[in-house]
Amino acid sequence: MKEFIEKITNKPLWVNMLAGLGVILVLIILFFSLLGWITNYGKVTTVPSVTGQEVTAAIQVLEQAGFEEEIQDSVYVDSLPKLAVVRQIPESDAAVKSDRTIYFTVKQKVLTQILLCFDSIQ
C-alpha cells in the first residue's frame, strides 16, 4: 500500500488529475450504457381492461398479466353489480412496465347511510 501511495505522489499533479478525469469518464459511460438494462427500458405491457368486472375476476386478470393490484376507493353506483370495478388507474390499453400496481375503485357492497343530526346546530 505504501508503494502505491508513493507511486501516485511522485507523479506530477496534471497526470493524477488526468487519470482521475479518465476514471470518472469511464464510470459515466458505463452508467449510461447500463441505464437501459437497469430500468428495463422498452419492456412494456398493455394494461387489460377490468372496468365493470367483479373484483376477484379483475384481480385474477391483473395477476395473470403480471401486475399488482390495489383497491383504492369504494363508491356507490346503482347501475353496476356489487363489488364491480368502477374505475382503474392507469386506464385500459395504457403501456406500462410489468410488476406495476393497478389501482381501482370498486362499487360498495352495501350502501352506507350517514346519519345527520342537526339538533346541535343553532
C-alpha positions as CSV (number, residue, x, y, z in Angstrom):
1,M,0.0,0.0,0.0
2,K,2.8,2.3,0.9
3,E,4.4,1.7,-2.6
4,F,1.1,2.6,-4.3
5,I,0.8,5.9,-2.4
6,E,4.4,6.8,-3.3
7,K,3.8,5.9,-6.9
8,I,0.9,8.3,-7.1
9,T,2.5,11.2,-5.2
10,N,5.7,11.0,-7.3
11,K,3.9,11.8,-10.5
12,P,3.0,15.4,-11.5
13,L,-0.4,16.8,-10.5
14,W,-1.6,17.1,-14.0
15,V,-1.1,13.3,-14.6
16,N,-3.1,12.5,-11.4
17,M,-5.9,14.9,-12.4
18,L,-6.0,13.4,-15.9
19,A,-6.1,9.9,-14.5
20,G,-9.0,10.9,-12.2
21,L,-10.9,12.5,-15.0
22,G,-10.4,9.3,-17.1
23,V,-11.8,7.2,-14.3
24,I,-14.8,9.5,-13.9
25,L,-15.4,9.5,-17.7
26,V,-15.3,5.7,-17.8
27,L,-17.8,5.4,-14.9
28,I,-20.2,7.9,-16.6
29,I,-20.0,6.0,-19.9
30,L,-20.6,2.7,-18.0
31,F,-23.5,4.1,-16.1
32,F,-25.3,5.4,-19.2
33,S,-24.7,2.3,-21.2
34,L,-26.2,0.1,-18.5
35,L,-29.1,2.5,-17.7
36,G,-31.5,0.8,-20.2
37,W,-30.8,-2.6,-18.7
38,I,-31.2,-1.3,-15.1
39,T,-34.6,0.4,-15.8
40,N,-35.9,-2.3,-18.3
41,Y,-36.3,0.4,-20.9
42,G,-38.7,-0.6,-23.8
43,K,-40.2,-3.6,-22.0
44,V,-43.8,-2.5,-21.7
45,T,-47.1,-4.4,-21.2
46,T,-50.6,-3.2,-22.1
47,V,-53.0,-2.8,-19.1
48,P,-56.1,-5.0,-19.5
49,S,-59.5,-3.5,-19.1
50,V,-61.1,-4.6,-15.8
51,T,-63.7,-1.9,-15.6
52,G,-67.2,-3.5,-14.9
53,Q,-65.8,-6.8,-13.8
54,E,-66.2,-8.3,-10.4
55,V,-63.2,-7.7,-8.0
56,T,-62.0,-11.3,-7.8
57,A,-62.1,-11.7,-11.5
58,A,-60.3,-8.4,-12.1
59,I,-57.6,-9.4,-9.6
60,Q,-57.1,-12.7,-11.5
61,V,-56.9,-10.9,-14.8
62,L,-54.3,-8.4,-13.5
63,E,-52.2,-11.1,-11.8
64,Q,-52.1,-13.2,-15.0
65,A,-50.9,-10.1,-16.9
66,G,-48.1,-9.6,-14.4
67,F,-49.5,-6.6,-12.4
68,E,-50.0,-5.9,-8.8
69,E,-53.4,-4.6,-7.8
70,E,-54.7,-2.4,-5.0
71,I,-58.3,-1.3,-4.2
72,Q,-58.0,2.5,-3.8
73,D,-61.6,3.5,-3.0
74,S,-65.2,2.4,-3.0
75,V,-68.2,4.3,-4.3
76,Y,-71.9,3.6,-4.8
77,V,-73.2,3.3,-8.3
78,D,-76.6,1.8,-8.6
79,S,-76.2,0.7,-12.2
80,L,-73.4,-1.7,-11.5
81,P,-73.4,-5.0,-9.7
82,K,-71.9,-5.3,-6.2
83,L,-68.1,-5.2,-5.9
84,A,-67.7,-4.3,-9.6
85,V,-64.7,-2.3,-10.7
86,V,-65.9,1.3,-11.4
87,R,-62.6,2.9,-12.5
88,Q,-58.9,1.8,-12.9
89,I,-55.7,3.8,-12.9
90,P,-53.8,3.6,-15.3
91,E,-56.6,3.3,-17.8
92,S,-57.0,0.2,-20.0
93,D,-54.7,-0.2,-23.0
94,A,-52.1,2.0,-21.4
95,A,-48.5,0.9,-22.0
96,V,-46.7,0.4,-18.6
97,K,-43.9,-1.8,-17.3
98,S,-44.8,-5.1,-15.8
99,D,-44.9,-5.5,-12.0
100,R,-46.6,-2.1,-11.6
101,T,-49.6,-1.5,-9.4
102,I,-53.0,-1.0,-10.9
103,Y,-55.3,1.0,-8.6
104,F,-59.0,0.6,-8.9
105,T,-62.2,1.9,-7.4
106,V,-65.0,-0.6,-6.7
107,K,-68.7,-0.4,-6.0
108,Q,-69.7,-0.7,-2.4
109,K,-71.3,-4.0,-1.3
110,V,-73.7,-2.2,1.0
111,L,-74.9,1.4,0.7
112,T,-73.7,3.2,3.7
113,Q,-76.2,5.5,5.3
114,I,-75.0,8.6,7.0
115,L,-77.0,9.9,9.9
116,L,-77.1,13.7,10.1
117,C,-78.0,15.3,13.4
118,F,-79.0,19.0,13.2
119,D,-80.0,19.3,16.9
120,S,-76.7,20.8,18.0
121,I,-76.7,23.5,15.3
122,Q,-78.4,26.7,16.5
